[in-house]
């Protein structure tokens, strides 16, 4: 639903969108690592690629291989991919963000939405739009 939200609300200035990292398992942790090592590529370029290919990497036994292919398609070479995944400071950053999200916002799953400080449940674009109009 994000592309529609982006086009109709964020791009028009009606909504401010804040994205927070949240890695709950090895696959999402490694995918998050890639976004943090994006270098010259925009962060959202990787996010878009990861969401578009989520079924191929998130639930795959070969998720690292698929993630490496995604990274390479986005301009990251294999050596930089390995260095990225071995980067302890980025690993710590992702873990600290996860801990803070759990403690401060009670976030244990993605996606989780907050609207004007209130945690909301939405399962479709229509749900999201309805919640926005009721605020």
N, C-alpha and C positions, 0 to 999 in steps of 0.2 A: 504493500500500500504506500510505501514511502515515495515513489516517484509522483504519485498523484498529490500527496500531501505537500511535497516540495513545490510542485508546479502551482497548485491552487492557493497555498497559504504562506509558505516560506518565501518563495520568489516574489510574491506580491507584498511582502512586508507585514502580513497580518499575524504571523506567528514566528516566534523565535524558537529555534530548534537547537537543543543541546544533546550531543551524542556522548555517551560515556562507554568506555570499554568494559566488557564483562566476559571473562573466559571461564566457562564452567567445566570444561573437559579438555583433554589433550588436543583434540582437533581445533577447537575454538581458541585455545591458548596459542597454538602455532599460527593460526590465521591472524590473530591479533598481533603477534610478533611481526608478521609481514607488514601490517599497516604501520607499525611503529618504525620500521626500517625503510620506509618508502623513498627516502632520499629526495630527489628532484621531482618525483611524481607526486601529484596532489594526493593527500590522504584519502579523499572520497573516491578517487579513481580505483584504489585497491578495495575499498569497501564495496563499491558497485560490482567489481569483478567477483569478489567473494560471495556477495548475495546472489548474483546471477548464476554462479557455479556451485552454490551451497549443497545441492543434492549430490554432487560429484565428490566433494571433499569431507563434508561434515559427518557423514555416516559411513565412510569408506575405511577399509582396513589399510588402504594405501594413501591415506590422507596427506602424508608428507610429500609423496610423489606428485599428487594432484596440486597441492599448494605450491610446490616448486615450479610446476608448469605454469600456474597462474602468475607467479612472481616473474618468471622469465618472459611471459607474454607482456607483462607490464614494464619490462626493461631491467629487471634485476638479474644479475648473472649468478651461476651456481655457487661460486665462492662467497659472494655477498649474502646469498640465501643462508648458507651454512653459518657464516659469521653472525648473521642476524639471530638465528635460533640459539646460538651459543652466548649471546650478549647478556651477561648477568644483570647489568643495571636495568635493561629493558624487562627482563624476567621479573625483577623485584618491583618495578613500577607497575606492571600488570597485576601482580599479586596484591600489592598495596591498594590499588584501585578496586579490586574485587572485594577485599576485606572492608574497605570504606563503604562501598555500595551496599554491602550486606548490613553493616552496622548503622549507617546514617539513613539509608533510604529503604531498607528492607527489600532489596532487590536480590532475588535468587535465580531469576530466569530472564531470558530475552525472548521477545521484546517486552519491556516493562515501560509503561508510559506514566508520566506525571503531567498534570495540567494545572497550572497555577498552584503548585505545591501539593496537589491531591493526586494520590495514586489512582489511576483509572484502569478499568478492564475494557479493552477493545479488541475485536477479532476480525474487523473488516474496515474498509475505508468508510463505509456508511456509519458504522459504530463511532468511528473517530470523529466524523463530521457532525454527527448528532451530539456528541459530548461537547464539541467546540461551540456549537450553536446554543447549548444550554448554559454556557458559562458567561 
